[in-house]
Amino acid sequence: MAIRTIAQLKAWFRRGKYPTEEQFADWLDSYVHKEESIIPVIQVEGASGAAQQKYVASEGHELERQTLN
């Protein structure tokens, strides 16, 4: 089973088409289900760069000071 492009998936499921069992399985594998509790960071746009940014305590304290005033 493989992850397929949206164009490929649409081609399999056009009106009058009969997707195979394997194509249906590939369709399911191509999406993240809402009930999955963990989504890999690599699938979230911009998350890998954001996750690697370092928290700077002084910047956090300054932001807190600005927010409270």
C-alpha positions as CSV (number, residue, x, y, z in Angstrom):
1,M,0.0,0.0,0.0
2,A,1.2,3.4,-0.8
3,I,0.5,7.1,-0.5
4,R,-0.9,8.4,-3.8
5,T,-1.3,11.9,-5.2
6,I,-4.7,13.6,-5.1
7,A,-4.8,13.5,-8.9
8,Q,-4.3,9.7,-8.9
9,L,-6.9,9.2,-6.3
10,K,-9.4,11.3,-8.2
11,A,-8.8,9.3,-11.3
12,W,-9.6,6.0,-9.6
13,F,-12.8,7.3,-8.1
14,R,-14.4,9.1,-11.1
15,R,-18.0,8.4,-12.0
16,G,-18.4,5.0,-13.5
17,K,-15.0,3.7,-12.2
18,Y,-14.7,0.7,-9.9
19,P,-11.6,1.1,-7.7
20,T,-9.9,-2.1,-6.7
21,E,-9.4,-3.2,-3.2
22,E,-5.7,-2.1,-3.4
23,Q,-6.7,1.3,-4.7
24,F,-9.2,1.8,-1.9
25,A,-6.5,0.8,0.6
26,D,-4.1,3.3,-1.0
27,W,-6.8,6.0,-0.6
28,L,-7.1,5.3,3.1
29,D,-3.3,5.3,3.5
30,S,-3.0,8.7,1.8
31,Y,-4.9,10.6,4.5
32,V,-4.6,11.1,8.3
33,H,-7.7,10.0,10.1
34,K,-9.3,12.4,12.6
35,E,-9.1,9.8,15.3
36,E,-5.4,9.3,15.0
37,S,-3.9,10.7,18.2
38,I,-0.4,11.4,16.8
39,I,0.4,13.2,13.5
40,P,4.0,12.9,12.5
41,V,5.7,16.4,12.6
42,I,7.0,15.8,9.0
43,Q,3.3,16.0,7.8
44,V,2.6,19.4,9.4
45,E,3.8,22.2,7.2
46,G,6.4,24.4,8.9
47,A,6.4,22.3,12.1
48,S,9.9,20.9,11.7
49,G,11.5,24.3,11.5
50,A,9.4,25.7,14.3
51,A,10.2,22.7,16.5
52,Q,13.9,23.3,16.1
53,Q,13.7,26.9,17.3
54,K,15.1,27.5,20.7
55,Y,13.1,29.1,23.5
56,V,15.1,32.1,24.8
57,A,14.1,32.8,28.4
58,S,14.9,36.5,28.2
59,E,12.6,36.9,25.2
60,G,9.8,35.0,27.0
61,H,10.2,37.3,30.1
62,E,10.1,40.4,27.8
63,L,6.9,39.2,26.1
64,E,5.3,38.4,29.5
65,R,6.3,41.9,30.7
66,Q,4.7,43.5,27.6
67,T,1.6,41.5,27.9
68,L,1.0,42.3,31.5
69,N,1.5,46.1,31.0
